[in-house]
């Protein structure tokens, strides 16, 4: 997404935080890859998902991830 490349991925639970099917990516099982790739044959859909992916990626920086990870560690530490 941060490279402006359309993303096709399976639903692997963790990606539900940011992955929105047919909004900023396609969520497809391996056996559905051909039809997922064909979805991007429509230039307007390809471009729309590329732009939405770029916008999504802006919100998931390494600094943000680092802060969230530290919050989790601090929460664990406070409980034990």
Secondary structure by P-SEA (a helix, b strand, c coil): cccccbbbbcccccccccccccccbbbbcccaaaaaaaaaccaaaaaaaaaaaaaaaaaccaaaaaaaaaaaaaaaaaac
